Amino acid sequence: MDKTSDISIVRNAAQSLLDCADDFFLMKQSVDALYNVFSRITGVSPAHIGTDKDIMLPSGKAISPSAAAHCLLEMKRTAVFLRGIHQAILQKIENNTSGPIHILYAGTGPYGTLVIPLLYLFTPDKIQVDLLDINPVSLEALRKLIDELQLNDYIGSVFCEDATTFTLSRHYDIAISETMLACLKSEPQVAVMQNIIPQLQPEAIFIPEEICIDAALTNPKMEQDRLLYYENEAPPFRRIALGNVFAVNKQNLDTDRMQKTIEIPDEKDFPVLKLFTTVKVFGSEQLSENDSSITLPVNFYDLRKQPTLHIAFWYVQGEKPHIESRVVCKPALYQTEIMNSL
Ligand SMILES: C[S@@+](CC[C@H](N)C(=O)[O-])C[C@H]1O[C@@H](n2cnc3c(N)ncnc32)[C@H](O)[C@@H]1O
């Protein structure tokens, strides 16, 4: 395959992901086309998962190059991030009268999936990107990709650094990082946001703009039926919304505020408390329930164990970030407390 045809495959796939709305056939075709080019050039593919290594950081796990490559194939995640980032770039270019806009992409993986496909839609005098990843193998693969796809004119500095401690040495209009799992478990997304956002100018855009965790009581049969039936044939479906547990965004980066106590209503038909992750990428582009692995609902607590009065949730940071809770049960003779963690 020659360079020119690789370049046109990447350009067409990017445009198609921006334009294809919810046409999953086109979406799949486009991420597969990107994957074929990126895996062939870099030599990194999800087939190597398990043979290369994650890096364990004090703030969470930085997943291996092959696992990071696999993220590309999560088609709706990739499409929605590319659409949000494309809109953010357009907005910044429109408001910028002098020189290119500057982007920091932290946690690139070996393919730079969330930025590389978009570059052909702009010229290097409009957009300049600095790249950062903790994993040197990923960065080496990405350099190869950038060379082969003739994208060097768009790239500024390449940092092999920890995004949770990295000091920004210049102004950025946009910073991007997707280093997360559902319920903000295991990976260092929150720590990355806590480090980078305060170093940005107030008008800079951080992507994703917000990550929300919400709670609801659910009925296991209704939840199962919902996945089994077509929407118009499904039996009645209901959940008991319990509201927002916490959100992480520009205004809320303090771990002490990532907590909430939620009263549990007496709803015997809805015994399973689930947590739902929503990722607001930019503007109206967002990922919600079941759109991707990073927004999969999580069964958090089964109230059939013991009738429950309220549950206090809080977020724990460190090597294994996770949501923890204290479940306060209804007194039979005395009130009991159960610790629960995800
Ligand atoms: C979930 S993958 C995402 C890859 C790609 N950005 C995408 O969205 O398809 C996360 C990437 O971030 C990197 N990473 C995770 N934590 C990091 C940290 N603290 N500093 C720098 N890179 C980090 C990992 O090495 C991995 O390449």
Ligand as a Chemical Component Dictionary entry (heavy atoms), coordinates in Angstrom:
data_LIG
# 
_chem_comp.id                   LIG 
_chem_comp.type                 NON-POLYMER 
_chem_comp.pdbx_formal_charge   0 
_chem_comp.three_letter_code    LIG 
# 
loop_
_chem_comp_atom.comp_id 
_chem_comp_atom.atom_id 
_chem_comp_atom.alt_atom_id 
_chem_comp_atom.type_symbol 
_chem_comp_atom.charge 
_chem_comp_atom.model_Cartn_x 
_chem_comp_atom.model_Cartn_y 
_chem_comp_atom.model_Cartn_z 
_chem_comp_atom.pdbx_ordinal 
LIG C1  C1  C 0  -7.295 4.378 27.256 1  
LIG S1  S1  S 1  -5.803 4.620 26.330 2  
LIG C2  C2  C 0  -6.379 5.771 25.140 3  
LIG C3  C3  C 0  -5.604 5.773 23.863 4  
LIG C4  C4  C 0  -6.105 6.810 22.849 5  
LIG N1  N1  N 0  -5.965 8.159 23.353 6  
LIG C5  C5  C 0  -7.540 6.581 22.505 7  
LIG O1  O1  O 0  -8.389 7.286 23.046 8  
LIG O2  O2  O -1 -7.847 5.681 21.708 9  
LIG C6  C6  C 0  -4.906 5.595 27.492 10 
LIG C7  C7  C 0  -3.489 5.990 27.090 11 
LIG O3  O3  O 0  -3.057 6.930 28.066 12 
LIG C8  C8  C 0  -1.774 6.601 28.535 13 
LIG N2  N2  N 0  -1.718 7.059 29.930 14 
LIG C9  C9  C 0  -2.469 6.631 30.972 15 
LIG N3  N3  N 0  -2.149 7.280 32.089 16 
LIG C10 C10 C 0  -1.187 8.162 31.756 17 
LIG C11 C11 C 0  -0.451 9.126 32.469 18 
LIG N4  N4  N 0  -0.653 9.316 33.764 19 
LIG N5  N5  N 0  0.460  9.855 31.813 20 
LIG C12 C12 C 0  0.660  9.690 30.498 21 
LIG N6  N6  N 0  0.007  8.774 29.753 22 
LIG C13 C13 C 0  -0.903 8.026 30.372 23 
LIG C14 C14 C 0  -1.641 5.117 28.383 24 
LIG O4  O4  O 0  -0.271 4.757 28.266 25 
LIG C15 C15 C 0  -2.466 4.871 27.114 26 
LIG O5  O5  O 0  -1.646 4.984 25.988 27 
# 
loop_
_chem_comp_bond.comp_id 
_chem_comp_bond.atom_id_1 
_chem_comp_bond.atom_id_2 
_chem_comp_bond.value_order 
_chem_comp_bond.pdbx_ordinal 
LIG C1  S1  SING 1  
LIG S1  C2  SING 2  
LIG S1  C6  SING 3  
LIG C2  C3  SING 4  
LIG C3  C4  SING 5  
LIG C4  N1  SING 6  
LIG C4  C5  SING 7  
LIG C5  O1  DOUB 8  
LIG C5  O2  SING 9  
LIG C6  C7  SING 10 
LIG C7  O3  SING 11 
LIG C7  C15 SING 12 
LIG O3  C8  SING 13 
LIG C8  N2  SING 14 
LIG C8  C14 SING 15 
LIG N2  C9  SING 16 
LIG N2  C13 SING 17 
LIG C9  N3  DOUB 18 
LIG N3  C10 SING 19 
LIG C10 C11 SING 20 
LIG C10 C13 DOUB 21 
LIG C11 N4  SING 22 
LIG C11 N5  DOUB 23 
LIG N5  C12 SING 24 
LIG C12 N6  DOUB 25 
LIG N6  C13 SING 26 
LIG C14 O4  SING 27 
LIG C14 C15 SING 28 
LIG C15 O5  SING 29 
# 
